[in-house]
Amino acid sequence: MAKNIRPLSRQELLSPAVTDVDAFTALRYIRHRETVPALPELEDKGNPQLPGFESALLDLYHALWSPEPQVKDQVPPDRQYWQTLLGQAMATSAYQETHGYTSLKEFESVIGTISMAETVLTLVPEKDKKQLQKTTAAQQEANQMQEQSDQAQANADTLQQLTDTAQDAAASGNHPGMSAQEAQARANQLSQQATQAKADAQAAQELAQESALQAEIAAEELLGKPGSEQAEQKLRELTGIGIQALKKTQAKVEELSETIEAWGLEPAELSQQPIPEALALLERMRKNEHMRKFAALLGRVRRIATKKAKNKIAGEGARMTRTETGRDIKRAQRSELVALTSSHLRYPALTRWAHGELRLVSQQTKQKLGHGPVIVCEDGSGSMDGAKQQWAKAVTLSLATYAKLQKRTFAWILFDARVQKQKTFQGGSVSPKNMLDIVEAQAGGGTDFEKPLRAAMELVKTQGLKKADIVFITDGECAVSASFLKEFLAVKAGLDVNIITVLCDVASATAETVKKFSTTVEKASGFTAEEAENKIIKYL
């Protein structure tokens, strides 16, 4: 949780809001505000420039997250600038495109809120910010005067009620403990006080109206008189600010979505950790030098691996449907979809969604036995630097996705002259952080094929990973001894192991050694995503 956050109630946020944001969405935003430091930091930065910025952030979150947000028709003068800016922005095609990326998506909505708020703060002219301060001060005075007027009117109404009661008592003779003269005197005194209170209330109301008029004038100075050329010019100006902010936000959200897609991540995986940590992880993924160069190809390869894995699963047994709970609206039961679109049922349905308790349809396949693990031996030696390493990482992550979708154990061995790193993920339980760790792992020394191959076979023997598929990714620049080769081939046959070598022949490479121990050798040169399916995945 971020430190030193000023507590805000839902009502404090909802009252100045210019959208139809409800209490449920406000509560969701408050929870994000408590865990995403960038939000309260933006409040501190924005409030001196655009008063009421806390509520503006809520409006932005609602506009991006909620399926059908609307801007209010009537708002106080000090909120009219923000109402106009946001309303004009939401009326553009740029908003519709951005909203398509963010609707009901937590990470995209939060990052979009932050991005758009930062851009708006940058683009709003300084003269507007100064006039907004004036308008806000005028509105605060008008609010204070209205409160005083309401209090004065309440006092006048109370005194009038007391006067009416006293006069009735004096007229009816029902005044215990008082003479008729005393009762009448008391009624006259109250009448005078009520008359004065009524005059005071009238005066307070006039002051309140004058203050409200000054707030309207201040807003009009900022936005222009309705129908005037100044108003039309300001409308165009605010529309431009909104469109620029949306375009930057769309680019940011698209970048985030592309990173999620390229790395084959699922929203459910990311939602298992706090948003700041998830966003930090995605930022590391986005900035990864190797994957930035190879992202497009990686995304295509992983999509084909995903399709192939799902096709294999689909054809390997009877499908069983069962009910589970979660937040994946695409798999929500029909009754839940109906509830989400019903004004009476939407709040509890969204509550279930927020808590991961939405009723989902789950289809599972009774898979046939015989699927072994996928073990990747990745050559990280110095000769693999550059494009070869990029290919190695892309293939490794694609195979991790493939194993994960099939719930097959995935093992990864990074080697150079020795085994540098080795990890095993039972049942394909590879998290986004695991994938990033694999990509960022480097070696860079000499090359020894025997050590990683021994390590792979040891995994097969000690962890019961029989019928394994070992994918050996290298440029082939190494030799193995005759004694090792004889021993290895015997173990390979005994354990029913399949070895597919991916030869990264972007520059120098040789298949002479790997042919001796591989079931098949495929060259990476000229690989397309489609060829990856035929040349690698078909063997698994």
Summary of the structure (lengths in Angstrom):
residues: 540
radius of gyration: 34.6
end to end distance: 44.6
largest distance: 129.0
contacts: 1756
relative contact order: 0.07
helix: 64%
strand: 10%
